[in-house]
Amino acid sequence: MSTPAPRRRTSSANTALAAAAVLAAANAFAFLVLAGRPDPGMAAVSVLPLAAAVLLWRRARVAPFATIAVAALVVIIRPVDLAFDLVRPGAVLPFATAAALVAAAGVAIVSSLVLVLRPSAGRGDRLVGVGGGAAVGVALAATLLVVWPQADDTGSLTDEQLAALPTVDLTNFKFSPAQLRVGRGQPVAFKFTNDTDDNHTFTITELGVDLEVPSGRTRIAVVDARPGRYAVHCAAGDHREKGMVGRLTVTDDALTSPTAAPATSTGAHHHG
Ligand SMILES: [Cu+2]
């Protein structure tokens, strides 16, 4: 009866965090060793937030900095990249990283609450807890806000349909092909690949299409337009000025061409 409870209270949390740490370590190992090309940056990213979350949970002195580090990492990696990996994981590693970061953000938020609510919290603890938790929350919210519309754009296509999509390569600095031609009628889906180190976009201002294609990723865009000719450009940096432009022609008939074919069905396609 004389043994104080607090030591046991955190044992389940410790176990969960230990498991998370093992996952993060495995993730880092995969990025450094198993991947054909070692990627120290991604390895560090996959471990740091979890380490920060662990420290925060344990209420170490560095906890305030840990909270801020988690928030900064989420922002630095860019919500759109995270969101993309979460919604349509093209590879296990980026997905694992994104999932780990989101999980870490969740732990950081909870830990901030713990920091704020504990009886012995000083004024500084409370300020850091509230500020850090809010910062992580905002970063996480931004990520999730990007997630939903992406899910709507790409989630309804079957694997068969995905494989049959016309592909447009985004390179520095052009669209290949730059002339897209589709027949009117059903919405048309394109697959965009970006193998460069830069992020690019597929933007049709007239149609309200603004698709971000992160570096090294593939994305699907569903375009539903009346017959006409639409100017296409990349909205990243000065890519448009560098010639990253194209044109989408929607013909007045239902004919298709090699550069684009109607998707057989796009099911539950929604506009944001
Ligand atoms: Cu671009």
Boltz pocket constraint, residues with backbone or C-beta under 6 A from the ligand:
constraints:
  - pocket:
      binder: B
      contacts: [[A, 171], [A, 173], [A, 199], [A, 200], [A, 201], [A, 234], [A, 235], [A, 236], [A, 239], [A, 244]]
      max_distance: 6.0
